Amino acid sequence: MNNRLRTSDKITMADIAVQLGLSKTTVSRALSGKGRISSDTRKKILTYITKNGYQPNQTARALAVSRTYNIGVIIPDENSGGDAPFFSDCLVGIAKAAVQHDYDTILAVVSDDDISNLERLVHNSKIDGIVVTQMNKQDKIIPFLESCKLPFILVGTNYNDDVLQIDSNQQDGCEKLTLHEIQSGCRKIALLAGNKSHLVDIMRYEGYKKAIEETQFDTDKSFVFWNALKNISAAVQSALDFHADCIVCMDDTICTGVIDCLNDAHIGIPDDVQVVSFYDSAVLSSGKIPVTAIHVDSLDLCKRAGNLLIDEIEGRSPTRRNVAEYSIIYRDSSR
């Protein structure tokens, strides 16, 4: 072995070429998987680098293929639908996918009205692609990314089938949970809903409505209170005035407020009123009365999103619309 290999901290492609009596071009082709090279030569090179612990120079690798090997992740601020536990899982899942492919992650926080942080990342060529995580309003973000021709994936749902996206089947899950409540004997069901301008809330409502229609449940036995989060106490009082025997909450935040109001009014759960949620969280699962809810493994969901985005970046053309599994976890808040 020559002196360079004995003293250098890292083995270079030039070192490998010298040791194996090959050209740097041949070594480069073996490492990139591109270009013609015999299987025996490729095997010889790969065996050598495995034995000697070769690590490619990431900066040189990026320059060679005009990539940064960075993935952007944009999340909404607290005023645009931010959900801290979900986004924590999301970042971990994406980071796990990225590191498996030698990518790093860069975070940008944006609002419904201001996407300048995203624009700066793109215009400064800091990223190869981006994960859009459940933004309430997509009307600025997606057209911008499409105009830049930057690979991206939406964690959520968009009606455009050309958009690479992954989400749980929101409508199906909400339909099945509502059906369960009807079939278990509930006769007056109140849905405390979110915002009609949010696509995810519309999808959850459609699932609820489909269950009501499928079972020919009398419409006067179903009550919907939109924008419940703006005034939880008023929403709960309206449900009680309706004599609801089941309160369906569109998400975990609404559900937490509902439980607090019912406890303050000394109304028993589930003896007086059953409570279920269309979205699960650690708060709902670990409370004094654990809540029946639709559960999605957000960490796994976002790891899949990261892998799909890297497939898109590297030209493997993944399926555009991808569906993650969900489960309904039945707990003490319902029968």
Backbone as numpy.savetxt, mean C-alpha at the origin, in Angstrom:
# Nx Ny Nz CAx CAy CAz Cx Cy Cz
48.19 -14.22 -7.03 47.34 -13.03 -7.03 48.23 -11.78 -7.03
47.86 -10.78 -7.87 48.73 -9.62 -7.96 48.58 -8.73 -6.73
49.48 -7.74 -6.62 49.53 -6.90 -5.43 48.25 -6.10 -5.24
47.63 -5.69 -6.37 46.40 -4.90 -6.29 45.31 -5.66 -5.55
45.15 -6.92 -5.86 44.12 -7.72 -5.22 44.42 -7.96 -3.74
45.70 -8.00 -3.40 46.05 -8.25 -2.00 45.79 -7.03 -1.12
45.90 -5.81 -1.69 45.84 -4.61 -0.86 44.51 -3.87 -0.96
43.73 -4.11 -2.00 42.48 -3.36 -2.18 41.39 -3.90 -1.28
40.55 -2.97 -0.77 39.42 -3.39 0.06 38.34 -4.06 -0.76
38.19 -3.64 -2.03 37.14 -4.18 -2.87 37.72 -4.71 -4.18
37.15 -5.81 -4.61 37.55 -6.38 -5.89 36.79 -5.65 -7.00
37.49 -5.28 -8.06 36.86 -4.59 -9.18 36.69 -5.54 -10.36
35.93 -5.09 -11.36 35.79 -5.89 -12.57 37.13 -6.10 -13.25
37.99 -5.06 -13.17 39.32 -5.18 -13.77 40.13 -6.29 -13.09
40.01 -6.36 -11.76 40.69 -7.43 -11.01 40.21 -8.81 -11.46
38.89 -8.94 -11.60 38.31 -10.23 -12.02 38.81 -10.60 -13.41
38.83 -9.61 -14.30 39.29 -9.86 -15.67 40.74 -10.34 -15.70
41.59 -9.69 -14.90 43.01 -10.08 -14.84 43.16 -11.49 -14.31
42.49 -11.79 -13.23 42.63 -13.10 -12.59 42.13 -14.24 -13.46
41.08 -13.97 -14.25 40.50 -15.03 -15.08 40.97 -15.00 -16.52
41.82 -14.01 -16.85 42.34 -13.91 -18.21 41.26 -13.55 -19.23
40.34 -12.68 -18.81 39.24 -12.27 -19.68 39.25 -10.75 -19.83
38.44 -10.26 -20.75 38.32 -8.81 -20.91 37.29 -8.26 -19.92
37.40 -6.94 -19.62 36.42 -6.31 -18.73 35.02 -6.37 -19.35
34.95 -6.30 -20.67 33.66 -6.37 -21.35 32.97 -7.69 -21.09
33.75 -8.77 -21.14 33.18 -10.10 -20.89 32.68 -10.21 -19.46
33.45 -9.69 -18.50 33.04 -9.72 -17.11 31.77 -8.89 -16.92
31.72 -7.72 -17.55 30.55 -6.85 -17.44 29.30 -7.53 -17.98
29.46 -8.22 -19.11 28.31 -8.94 -19.68 27.81 -10.04 -18.75
28.73 -10.72 -18.10 28.33 -11.78 -17.18 27.57 -11.22 -15.99
27.99 -10.05 -15.51 27.35 -9.45 -14.34 26.00 -8.82 -14.67
25.88 -8.25 -15.86 24.64 -7.58 -16.23 23.62 -8.53 -16.84
24.10 -9.69 -17.32 23.20 -10.62 -17.99 22.88 -10.22 -19.41
23.57 -9.20 -19.92 23.32 -8.71 -21.28 24.50 -9.05 -22.17
24.22 -9.25 -23.44 25.28 -9.56 -24.39 25.56 -11.05 -24.46
26.18 -11.46 -25.56 26.47 -12.88 -25.75 27.74 -13.29 -25.02
27.61 -14.40 -24.31 28.74 -14.95 -23.57 28.42 -16.42 -23.33
29.42 -17.28 -23.41 29.16 -18.71 -23.25 28.75 -19.02 -21.82
27.95 -20.06 -21.67 27.49 -20.45 -20.34 28.66 -20.85 -19.43
29.68 -21.47 -20.01 30.84 -21.88 -19.21 31.59 -20.67 -18.67
31.75 -19.65 -19.53 32.45 -18.44 -19.10 31.65 -17.71 -18.03
30.33 -17.61 -18.25 29.48 -16.95 -17.26 29.57 -17.66 -15.90
29.51 -18.99 -15.95 29.58 -19.78 -14.72 30.92 -19.57 -14.02
31.99 -19.50 -14.81 33.33 -19.31 -14.25 33.43 -17.97 -13.51
32.87 -16.92 -14.12 32.92 -15.58 -13.53 32.06 -15.52 -12.27
30.84 -16.04 -12.35 29.94 -15.99 -11.20 30.48 -16.79 -10.02
31.10 -17.93 -10.32 31.72 -18.72 -9.25 32.83 -17.95 -8.57
33.63 -17.24 -9.37 34.75 -16.46 -8.83 34.26 -15.34 -7.92
33.24 -14.60 -8.38 32.79 -13.45 -7.58 32.09 -13.91 -6.30
31.41 -15.06 -6.37 30.79 -15.59 -5.15 31.85 -15.97 -4.13
32.90 -16.60 -4.59 33.98 -17.05 -3.72 34.75 -15.89 -3.10
34.90 -14.80 -3.88 35.73 -13.69 -3.43 34.94 -12.47 -2.92
33.63 -12.61 -2.85 32.82 -11.56 -2.25 32.76 -10.26 -3.03
32.72 -10.35 -4.35 32.66 -9.14 -5.18 31.35 -8.39 -4.96
31.42 -7.07 -4.76 30.26 -6.20 -4.67 30.38 -5.12 -5.74
29.41 -5.02 -6.66 29.51 -4.01 -7.71 29.42 -2.61 -7.14
30.12 -1.68 -7.77 30.04 -0.27 -7.41 28.70 0.28 -7.86
27.85 0.65 -6.89 26.48 1.04 -7.21 26.43 2.32 -8.04
27.33 3.25 -7.76 27.34 4.50 -8.54 27.68 4.23 -9.99
28.70 3.40 -10.20 29.08 3.06 -11.57 27.97 2.28 -12.25
27.34 1.39 -11.50 26.23 0.60 -12.05 25.09 1.52 -12.49
24.76 2.50 -11.65 23.68 3.42 -11.97 24.01 4.25 -13.21
25.24 4.75 -13.29 25.63 5.54 -14.46 25.59 4.72 -15.74
25.95 3.46 -15.63 26.01 2.60 -16.82 24.63 2.37 -17.42
23.59 2.36 -16.59 22.25 2.09 -17.11 21.32 3.29 -16.97
21.89 4.46 -16.66 21.12 5.70 -16.52 20.01 5.56 -15.48
20.36 5.03 -14.32 19.42 4.89 -13.23 20.01 5.42 -11.95
19.12 5.73 -11.01 19.57 6.18 -9.69 19.54 5.04 -8.68
18.78 4.00 -8.96 18.51 2.91 -8.03 17.88 3.43 -6.74
17.04 4.45 -6.92 16.22 4.99 -5.83 14.74 4.86 -6.19
13.93 4.48 -5.21 12.47 4.47 -5.36 11.90 5.57 -4.48
11.04 6.39 -5.05 10.36 7.40 -4.27 9.10 6.82 -3.64
8.76 7.30 -2.46 7.51 6.92 -1.79 6.83 8.21 -1.36
5.62 8.47 -1.88 4.92 9.66 -1.45 3.75 9.27 -0.55
3.62 9.99 0.54 2.52 9.76 1.48 1.82 11.09 1.72
0.53 11.06 2.04 -0.19 12.30 2.30 0.14 12.86 3.68
0.03 14.18 3.81 0.20 14.78 5.13 -1.04 14.51 5.98
-0.99 14.97 7.22 -2.06 14.64 8.16 -3.40 15.25 7.76
-3.38 16.26 6.91 -4.63 16.89 6.48 -5.19 16.29 5.20
-4.48 15.34 4.62 -4.90 14.77 3.34 -5.13 13.27 3.42
-5.47 12.80 4.61 -5.80 11.39 4.77 -4.68 10.56 5.34
-3.72 11.20 6.03 -2.62 10.45 6.59 -3.05 9.49 7.68
-2.56 8.26 7.62 -2.89 7.22 8.60 -1.56 6.63 9.06
-1.06 7.11 10.20 0.31 6.81 10.62 0.62 5.31 10.67
-0.21 4.46 11.30 0.13 3.03 11.36 0.22 2.40 9.97
-0.72 2.75 9.08 -0.69 2.18 7.73 0.58 2.59 7.01
0.92 3.89 7.07 2.07 4.36 6.31 3.39 3.88 6.90
3.41 3.61 8.19 4.59 3.01 8.80 4.82 1.62 8.21
3.76 0.80 8.17 3.86 -0.53 7.56 4.23 -0.41 6.08
3.65 0.58 5.43 3.87 0.75 4.00 5.35 1.02 3.72
5.95 1.92 4.48 7.36 2.25 4.26 8.26 1.05 4.52
7.95 0.29 5.56 8.75 -0.90 5.85 8.63 -1.91 4.72
7.40 -2.14 4.23 7.19 -3.10 3.15 7.91 -2.71 1.88
7.83 -1.44 1.51 8.50 -0.98 0.29 10.01 -1.07 0.45
10.51 -0.68 1.62 11.95 -0.74 1.87 12.46 -2.18 1.79
11.68 -3.13 2.28 12.07 -4.54 2.21 12.19 -4.99 0.76
11.22 -4.59 -0.06 11.27 -4.95 -1.48 12.47 -4.29 -2.16
12.69 -3.02 -1.84 13.77 -2.27 -2.48 15.14 -2.88 -2.21
15.40 -3.18 -0.93 16.73 -3.67 -0.57 17.02 -5.02 -1.21
15.99 -5.81 -1.46 16.20 -7.10 -2.10 16.68 -6.95 -3.54
16.42 -5.78 -4.13 16.83 -5.52 -5.51 17.92 -4.46 -5.60
18.58 -4.18 -4.47 19.65 -3.17 -4.41 19.17 -1.77 -4.74
17.95 -1.44 -4.36 17.43 -0.08 -4.48 17.34 0.54 -3.09
17.34 1.87 -3.05 17.09 2.60 -1.81 15.77 3.36 -1.95
15.27 3.89 -0.83 13.99 4.59 -0.85 14.15 6.04 -0.41
13.36 6.92 -1.03 13.33 8.33 -0.68 11.88 8.71 -0.40
11.64 9.37 0.71 10.29 9.72 1.13 9.95 11.16 0.80
8.73 11.37 0.31 8.22 12.72 0.09 6.81 12.80 0.66
6.53 13.84 1.43 5.20 14.06 1.99 4.52 15.16 1.17
3.33 14.89 0.68 2.62 15.87 -0.14 1.20 16.05 0.41
0.55 17.09 -0.02 -0.84 17.33 0.35 -1.70 17.27 -0.89
-3.00 17.28 -0.70 -3.91 17.27 -1.85 -3.70 18.49 -2.73
-3.27 19.59 -2.12 -3.18 20.85 -2.85 -1.76 21.23 -3.25
-0.76 20.51 -2.75 0.63 20.90 -3.00 1.48 19.65 -3.24
1.91 19.45 -4.48 2.74 18.28 -4.81 4.16 18.71 -5.18
4.58 19.86 -4.67 5.90 20.39 -5.04 7.04 19.46 -4.61
6.89 18.77 -3.47 7.94 17.83 -3.05 8.12 16.71 -4.06
7.01 16.24 -4.60 7.06 15.21 -5.64 7.68 15.78 -6.91
7.26 16.95 -7.31 7.79 17.57 -8.53 9.30 17.77 -8.45
9.79 18.16 -7.27 11.23 18.36 -7.11 12.00 17.05 -7.26
11.49 15.98 -6.66 12.15 14.68 -6.80 12.28 14.27 -8.26
11.19 14.48 -9.00 11.17 14.06 -10.40 12.06 14.95 -11.25
11.92 16.26 -11.10 12.67 17.20 -11.95 14.18 17.15 -11.69
14.56 16.77 -10.46 15.99 16.64 -10.14 16.53 15.25 -10.42
15.70 14.41 -11.05 16.13 13.05 -11.44 16.68 12.26 -10.26
15.98 12.33 -9.13 16.44 11.63 -7.92 15.93 10.20 -7.84
14.94 9.83 -8.66 14.29 8.53 -8.51 14.05 7.88 -9.87
13.94 6.54 -9.85 13.62 5.79 -11.06 12.13 5.48 -11.17
11.43 5.57 -10.07 10.01 5.28 -10.04 9.45 5.67 -8.69
8.14 5.61 -8.55 7.55 6.09 -7.31 6.33 5.27 -6.92
6.16 5.11 -5.61 4.98 4.46 -5.05 4.06 5.56 -4.51
2.83 5.59 -5.00 1.83 6.55 -4.54 0.94 5.82 -3.54
0.92 6.27 -2.29 0.26 5.51 -1.24 -1.06 6.12 -0.81
-2.14 5.66 -1.40 -3.50 5.97 -0.96 -3.77 7.46 -0.77
-3.48 8.24 -1.79 -3.83 9.65 -1.75 -5.33 9.80 -1.98
-5.94 10.72 -1.24 -7.36 10.97 -1.43 -7.65 11.52 -2.82
-6.85 12.49 -3.23 -7.03 13.10 -4.54 -5.86 12.71 -5.43
-6.19 12.05 -6.53 -5.15 11.59 -7.46 -5.12 12.45 -8.73
-6.01 13.46 -8.80 -6.19 14.19 -10.05 -4.99 15.05 -10.42
-4.11 15.35 -9.47 -2.89 16.08 -9.78 -1.70 15.13 -9.95
-1.62 14.16 -9.04 -0.43 13.31 -8.97 -0.29 12.42 -10.19
-1.34 11.66 -10.51 -1.23 10.69 -11.59 -1.02 11.35 -12.95
-1.77 12.40 -13.32 -1.48 13.07 -14.59 -0.05 13.63 -14.66
0.46 14.14 -13.53 1.83 14.64 -13.51 2.83 13.53 -13.80
2.68 12.40 -13.10 3.61 11.28 -13.31 3.50 10.72 -14.73
2.29 10.66 -15.25 2.11 10.17 -16.62 2.76 11.11 -17.62
2.67 12.41 -17.39 3.28 13.37 -18.31 4.80 13.29 -18.29
5.36 12.90 -17.14 6.82 12.76 -17.00 7.31 11.40 -17.51
6.35 10.50 -17.79 6.68 9.13 -18.22 7.56 8.43 -17.18
7.26 8.69 -15.91 8.00 8.05 -14.83 7.22 6.83 -14.35
7.87 5.67 -14.23 7.17 4.49 -13.71 6.62 4.76 -12.32
5.39 4.33 -12.07 4.81 4.50 -10.74 3.78 3.42 -10.50
3.48 3.20 -9.22 2.41 2.29 -8.83 1.56 2.97 -7.77
0.27 2.77 -7.86 -0.66 3.31 -6.87 -1.05 2.22 -5.89
-0.84 2.49 -4.59 -1.39 1.62 -3.56 -2.79 2.16 -3.27
-3.76 1.57 -3.90 -5.12 2.07 -3.89 -5.76 1.70 -5.21
-6.85 2.37 -5.55 -7.58 2.03 -6.76 -7.78 3.26 -7.63
-7.61 3.05 -8.93 -7.90 4.07 -9.93 -8.72 3.41 -11.02
-9.69 4.13 -11.56 -10.56 3.53 -12.57 -9.86 3.33 -13.92
-8.71 3.95 -14.10 -7.95 3.79 -15.34 -7.17 2.48 -15.28
-7.54 1.52 -16.12 -6.90 0.20 -16.10 -5.46 0.22 -16.59
-5.02 1.34 -17.18 -3.62 1.44 -17.62 -2.69 1.80 -16.46
-3.24 2.23 -15.34 -2.43 2.60 -14.18 -2.04 1.35 -13.42
-0.74 1.19 -13.17 -0.26 0.08 -12.35 -0.73 0.32 -10.92
-1.44 -0.64 -10.34 -2.05 -0.42 -9.03 -2.22 -1.73 -8.27
-2.30 -1.60 -6.96 -2.57 -2.76 -6.11 -3.44 -2.30 -4.94
-4.45 -3.07 -4.64 -5.36 -2.74 -3.54 -6.07 -4.01 -3.12
-6.61 -3.99 -1.91 -7.50 -5.08 -1.51 -8.85 -4.85 -2.18
-9.67 -5.88 -2.22 -10.98 -5.76 -2.85 -11.94 -5.11 -1.84
-11.89 -3.78 -1.82 -12.65 -3.02 -0.82 -14.14 -3.32 -0.90
-14.68 -3.29 -2.10 -16.12 -3.45 -2.26 -16.57 -4.84 -1.82
-15.82 -5.86 -2.22 -16.19 -7.23 -1.88 -16.15 -7.45 -0.37
-15.11 -6.94 0.27 -14.99 -7.12 1.72 -16.12 -6.45 2.48
-16.47 -5.25 2.08 -17.54 -4.51 2.78 -18.90 -5.16 2.53
-19.07 -5.69 1.35 -20.32 -6.41 1.06 -20.45 -7.64 1.96
-19.39 -8.41 2.08 -19.44 -9.64 2.86 -19.64 -9.36 4.36
-18.99 -8.32 4.88 -19.15 -8.01 6.30 -20.58 -7.52 6.58
-21.13 -6.72 5.68 -22.51 -6.26 5.85 -23.48 -7.43 5.77
-23.26 -8.33 4.82 -24.11 -9.52 4.70 -24.09 -10.34 5.99
-22.90 -10.47 6.58 -22.79 -11.23 7.82 -23.65 -10.60 8.90
-23.63 -9.28 9.01 -24.42 -8.61 10.05 -25.92 -8.81 9.83
-26.34 -8.75 8.58 -27.76 -8.97 8.27 -28.15 -10.41 8.60
-27.30 -11.35 8.17 -27.60 -12.77 8.37 -27.52 -13.19 9.84
-26.79 -12.40 10.64 -26.69 -12.72 12.07 -27.85 -12.16 12.87
-28.77 -11.44 12.18 -29.98 -10.99 12.85 -30.17 -9.50 12.99
-29.21 -8.69 12.53 -29.37 -7.24 12.64 -30.50 -6.79 11.71
-31.35 -5.90 12.22 -32.51 -5.46 11.45 -32.54 -3.96 11.20
-31.71 -3.20 11.89 -31.61 -1.77 11.62 -30.12 -1.41 11.65
-29.57 -1.18 10.47 -28.12 -0.98 10.34 -27.82 0.46 9.96
-26.93 1.08 10.71 -26.49 2.45 10.41 -25.04 2.41 9.93
-24.77 3.03 8.79 -23.40 3.17 8.29 -22.93 4.58 8.57
-21.87 4.69 9.37 -21.25 5.99 9.60 -20.08 6.09 8.62
-20.31 6.91 7.58 -19.44 6.90 6.41 -18.43 8.05 6.42
-17.52 7.98 5.43 -16.48 8.99 5.30 -16.86 10.11 4.36
-15.95 10.37 3.41 -16.10 11.51 2.50 -16.47 11.02 1.11
-17.53 11.57 0.53 -17.97 11.14 -0.79 -16.97 11.46 -1.90
-16.03 12.34 -1.63 -15.03 12.68 -2.65 -13.85 11.73 -2.65
-13.79 10.81 -1.68 -12.68 9.85 -1.59 -13.10 8.53 -2.23
-12.34 8.10 -3.20 -12.69 6.90 -3.96 -12.81 5.67 -3.07
-11.92 5.53 -2.10 -11.97 4.35 -1.22 -13.27 4.33 -0.43
-13.75 5.50 -0.01 -15.01 5.56 0.74 -16.20 5.21 -0.16
-16.15 5.64 -1.40 -17.21 5.30 -2.35 -17.25 3.79 -2.58
-16.08 3.17 -2.72 -16.03 1.72 -2.95 -16.58 0.95 -1.75
-16.24 1.41 -0.55 -16.76 0.74 0.65 -18.27 0.90 0.74
-18.76 2.08 0.40 -20.20 2.31 0.41 -20.91 1.42 -0.61
-20.31 1.26 -1.79 -20.91 0.42 -2.82 -21.03 -1.02 -2.35
-20.03 -1.51 -1.61 -20.11 -2.86 -1.05 -21.23 -2.99 -0.04
-21.35 -1.99 0.83 -22.44 -1.95 1.81 -23.79 -1.94 1.10
-23.93 -1.06 0.11 -25.21 -0.92 -0.60 -25.58 -2.20 -1.34
-24.58 -2.87 -1.91 -24.86 -4.11 -2.64 -25.41 -5.18 -1.71
-24.86 -5.27 -0.48 -25.36 -6.26 0.48 -26.80 -5.95 0.86
-27.11 -4.68 1.04 -28.48 -4.28 1.38 -29.44 -4.68 0.24
-29.02 -4.41 -0.99 -29.88 -4.70 -2.15 -30.02 -6.20 -2.37
-28.93 -6.95 -2.21 -28.95 -8.40 -2.45 -29.91 -9.11 -1.51
-29.96 -8.65 -0.29 -30.81 -9.32 0.71 -32.21 -8.72 0.75
-32.46 -7.77 -0.14 -33.77 -7.09 -0.19 -34.13 -6.52 1.18
-33.09 -6.01 1.83 -33.23 -5.36 3.13 -34.03 -4.08 2.92
-35.08 -3.86 3.70 -35.89 -2.66 3.54 -35.05 -1.41 3.70
-35.19 -0.48 2.75 -34.36 0.73 2.78 -34.61 1.55 4.05
-35.80 1.45 4.63 -36.06 2.22 5.85 -35.40 1.58 7.07
-34.72 0.43 6.86 -33.98 -0.21 7.94 -32.47 0.04 7.80
-32.11 0.87 6.81 -30.71 1.20 6.58 -30.55 2.72 6.62
-29.53 3.17 7.33 -29.32 4.61 7.52 -27.85 4.93 7.27
-27.58 5.95 6.43 -26.20 6.32 6.10 -25.95 7.76 6.54
-24.88 7.96 7.30 -24.50 9.29 7.79 -23.12 9.61 7.22
-23.06 10.48 6.20 -21.79 10.84 5.55 -21.03 11.89 6.37
-19.71 11.93 6.13 -18.82 12.87 6.83 -18.94 12.73 8.34
-19.05 11.49 8.79 -19.25 11.21 10.22 -18.10 11.72 11.07
-16.91 11.72 10.53 -15.73 12.09 11.32 -15.78 13.55 11.77
-16.52 14.38 11.02 -16.59 15.80 11.38 -17.36 16.01 12.68
-18.26 15.09 12.98 -19.04 15.22 14.22 -19.50 13.83 14.65
-18.59 13.11 15.27 -18.88 11.73 15.66 -20.07 11.65 16.62
-20.12 12.53 17.59 -21.20 12.45 18.58 -22.56 12.64 17.92
-22.64 13.56 16.95 -23.91 13.76 16.23 -24.25 12.55 15.38
-23.23 11.95 14.77 -23.45 10.76 13.95 -23.97 9.60 14.80
-23.34 9.40 15.97 -23.76 8.31 16.85 -25.18 8.57 17.37
-25.47 9.81 17.74 -26.81 10.13 18.23 -27.85 9.88 17.15
-27.53 10.20 15.89 -28.45 9.95 14.79 -28.70 8.45 14.63
-27.62 7.65 14.78 -27.77 6.19 14.68 -28.65 5.66 15.81
-28.49 6.21 17.01 -29.30 5.78 18.15 -30.76 6.22 17.99
-30.98 7.43 17.47 -32.33 7.89 17.20 -33.03 7.01 16.17
-32.22 6.45 15.28 -32.71 5.52 14.25 -32.99 4.15 14.85
-32.59 3.95 16.10 -32.73 2.67 16.82 -31.90 1.56 16.17
-30.71 1.93 15.73 -29.83 0.95 15.08 -29.42 -0.13 16.06
-29.45 -1.38 15.57 -28.90 -2.47 16.38 -27.49 -2.85 15.91
-27.04 -2.20 14.85 -25.67 -2.39 14.37 -25.17 -1.08 13.77
-23.99 -0.65 14.21 -23.34 0.52 13.62 -22.12 0.04 12.84
-22.16 0.28 11.54 -21.04 -0.06 10.67 -20.19 1.19 10.46
-18.91 1.10 10.77 -18.01 2.26 10.65 -17.15 2.10 9.40
-17.04 3.17 8.63 -16.32 3.06 7.37 -14.81 2.89 7.56
-14.26 3.37 8.67 -12.84 3.16 8.93 -12.57 3.11 10.43
-11.32 2.85 10.78 -10.97 2.67 12.18 -11.05 3.95 13.00
-10.78 5.10 12.36 -10.84 6.37 13.08 -12.27 6.68 13.50
-13.20 6.51 12.57 -14.62 6.69 12.89 -15.02 5.70 13.99
-14.57 4.46 13.85 -14.96 3.42 14.79 -14.48 3.72 16.21
-13.27 4.22 16.34 -12.75 4.58 17.67 -13.63 5.63 18.33
-14.04 6.63 17.55 -14.93 7.66 18.08 -16.29 7.12 18.46
-16.81 6.19 17.66 -18.11 5.58 17.95 -18.07 4.83 19.28
-17.04 4.04 19.48 -16.93 3.26 20.72 -16.84 4.18 21.93
-16.08 5.27 21.82 -15.97 6.22 22.92 -17.34 6.82 23.26
-18.09 7.19 22.22 -19.42 7.78 22.44 -20.38 6.79 23.09
-20.35 5.55 22.62 -21.25 4.53 23.18 -20.90 4.23 24.63
-19.60 4.18 24.92 -19.17 3.93 26.30 -19.60 5.08 27.21
-19.45 6.31 26.72 -19.85 7.47 27.53 -21.35 7.45 27.81
-22.12 6.90 26.87 -23.58 6.84 27.03 -24.02 5.57 27.74
-23.05 4.75 28.18 -23.32 3.49 28.89 -24.20 2.55 28.06
-23.90 2.50 26.76 -24.61 1.60 25.85 -23.73 0.38 25.60
-24.26 -0.79 25.87 -23.47 -2.01 25.80 -23.14 -2.45 24.39
-21.89 -2.90 24.20 -21.42 -3.45 22.92 -21.01 -4.90 23.18
-21.59 -5.88 22.52 -22.58 -5.84 21.44 -24.02 -6.03 21.91
-24.26 -6.07 23.23 -25.60 -6.42 23.73 -26.67 -5.43 23.26
-26.35 -4.14 23.34 -27.32 -3.13 22.89 -27.12 -2.78 21.41
-25.88 -2.60 21.02 -25.56 -2.25 19.63 -24.28 -2.99 19.22
-24.34 -3.66 18.07 -23.14 -4.26 17.52 -22.35 -3.19 16.76
-21.02 -3.32 16.77 -20.16 -2.36 16.07 -19.14 -3.12 15.23
-19.03 -2.76 13.95 -18.03 -3.37 13.06 -17.36 -2.26 12.26
-16.18 -2.58 11.72 -15.42 -1.58 10.96 -14.99 -2.14 9.61
-15.05 -1.28 8.59 -14.60 -1.66 7.25 -13.08 -1.58 7.11
-12.40 -1.16 8.19 -10.93 -1.10 8.16 -10.40 -1.40 9.54
-9.42 -2.28 9.62 -8.88 -2.74 10.90 -7.64 -1.93 11.28
-7.31 -1.97 12.55 -6.07 -1.35 13.04 -5.73 -1.96 14.39
-4.52 -1.68 14.86 -4.09 -2.21 16.15 -4.96 -1.67 17.28
-5.44 -0.44 17.14 -6.30 0.15 18.18 -7.59 -0.64 18.30
-8.18 -1.03 17.18 -9.43 -1.77 17.21 -9.25 -3.20 17.72
-8.12 -3.80 17.39 -7.91 -5.20 17.78 -7.52 -5.35 19.25
-6.98 -4.30 19.84 -6.44 -4.43 21.20 -7.22 -3.62 22.25
-8.35 -3.06 21.85 -9.13 -2.26 22.80 -9.84 -3.11 23.83
-10.52 -2.44 24.75 -11.25 -3.14 25.81 -12.30 -4.07 25.20
-12.93 -3.61 24.12 -13.85 -4.46 23.35 -13.28 -4.58 21.94
-12.55 -5.65 21.63 -11.97 -5.81 20.29 -13.07 -5.79 19.22
-12.79 -5.10 18.12 -13.82 -4.82 17.13 -13.70 -5.73 15.91
-14.83 -6.28 15.48 -14.90 -7.04 14.23 -14.56 -6.10 13.07
-13.64 -6.52 12.19 -13.18 -5.61 11.14 -12.61 -6.37 9.94
-12.51 -5.65 8.84 -11.86 -6.17 7.63 -10.37 -5.88 7.75
-9.57 -6.93 7.67 -8.12 -6.79 7.89 -7.35 -7.03 6.60
-6.40 -6.14 6.34 -5.48 -6.29 5.21 -4.06 -6.20 5.76
-3.19 -7.11 5.34 -1.79 -7.08 5.76 -1.09 -5.98 4.97
-1.05 -4.77 5.54 -0.53 -3.61 4.80 0.96 -3.72 4.52
1.71 -4.38 5.41 3.14 -4.55 5.16 3.36 -5.42 3.92
2.65 -6.53 3.84 2.78 -7.41 2.67 2.26 -6.72 1.41
1.16 -6.00 1.54 0.59 -5.26 0.41 1.63 -4.32 -0.19
2.31 -3.57 0.67 3.26 -2.57 0.17 4.58 -3.20 -0.28
4.93 -4.34 0.28 6.10 -5.05 -0.24 5.82 -5.52 -1.67
4.62 -6.00 -1.90 4.22 -6.38 -3.26 4.26 -5.17 -4.19
3.82 -4.03 -3.67 3.83 -2.80 -4.48 5.26 -2.44 -4.89
6.20 -2.56 -3.95 7.60 -2.28 -4.27 8.14 -3.21 -5.33
7.83 -4.49 -5.21 8.30 -5.46 -6.21 7.70 -5.20 -7.58
6.41 -4.85 -7.61 5.75 -4.56 -8.88 6.35 -3.32 -9.54
6.66 -2.30 -8.73 7.27 -1.10 -9.29 8.64 -1.40 -9.89
9.45 -2.19 -9.20 10.77 -2.53 -9.73 10.65 -3.34 -11.01
9.65 -4.23 -11.08 9.39 -4.94 -12.33 9.08 -3.94 -13.45
8.31 -2.93 -13.14 7.96 -1.91 -14.13 9.19 -1.11 -14.56
10.01 -0.72 -13.59 11.22 0.05 -13.89 12.15 -0.75 -14.79
12.25 -2.04 -14.51 13.22 -2.88 -15.23 12.61 -3.56 -16.46
11.42 -3.12 -16.87 10.86 -3.53 -18.15 10.21 -4.89 -18.17
9.74 -5.38 -17.02 9.13 -6.71 -17.00 7.60 -6.68 -17.15
7.02 -5.52 -17.35 5.60 -5.34 -17.68 4.67 -6.13 -16.75
4.57 -5.75 -15.49 3.68 -6.47 -14.57 2.21 -6.24 -14.91
1.35 -7.12 -14.41 -0.11 -6.96 -14.55 -0.51 -5.62 -13.95
-1.37 -4.89 -14.67 -1.69 -3.52 -14.26 -2.53 -3.46 -12.98
-3.56 -4.28 -12.88 -4.45 -4.24 -11.72 -4.19 -5.46 -10.85
-3.73 -5.24 -9.64 -3.35 -6.33 -8.74 -4.18 -6.26 -7.46
-4.60 -7.42 -6.97 -5.50 -7.47 -5.83 -4.82 -8.18 -4.66
-4.87 -7.56 -3.49 -4.30 -8.15 -2.27 -5.42 -8.84 -1.50
-5.06 -9.83 -0.73 -6.04 -10.58 0.05 -6.51 -9.75 1.26
-7.72 -10.05 1.69 -8.24 -9.46 2.93 -8.87 -10.59 3.73
-9.12 -10.33 5.00 -9.86 -11.29 5.83 -10.78 -10.50 6.75
-11.88 -11.13 7.13 -12.78 -10.53 8.11 -12.49 -11.20 9.45
-12.08 -10.40 10.40 -11.75 -10.94 11.72 -12.90 -10.63 12.67
-13.56 -11.68 13.14 -14.72 -11.53 14.01 -14.26 -11.47 15.46
-14.64 -10.37 16.12 -14.20 -10.17 17.51 -15.43 -9.91 18.39
-15.19 -9.37 19.58 -16.23 -9.30 20.61 -17.31 -8.23 20.36
-17.10 -7.36 19.41 -18.05 -6.25 19.21 -19.28 -6.66 18.40
-19.29 -7.88 17.89 -20.44 -8.35 17.12 -20.75 -9.80 17.49
-21.89 -10.28 17.02 -22.30 -11.65 17.34 -22.02 -12.58 16.17
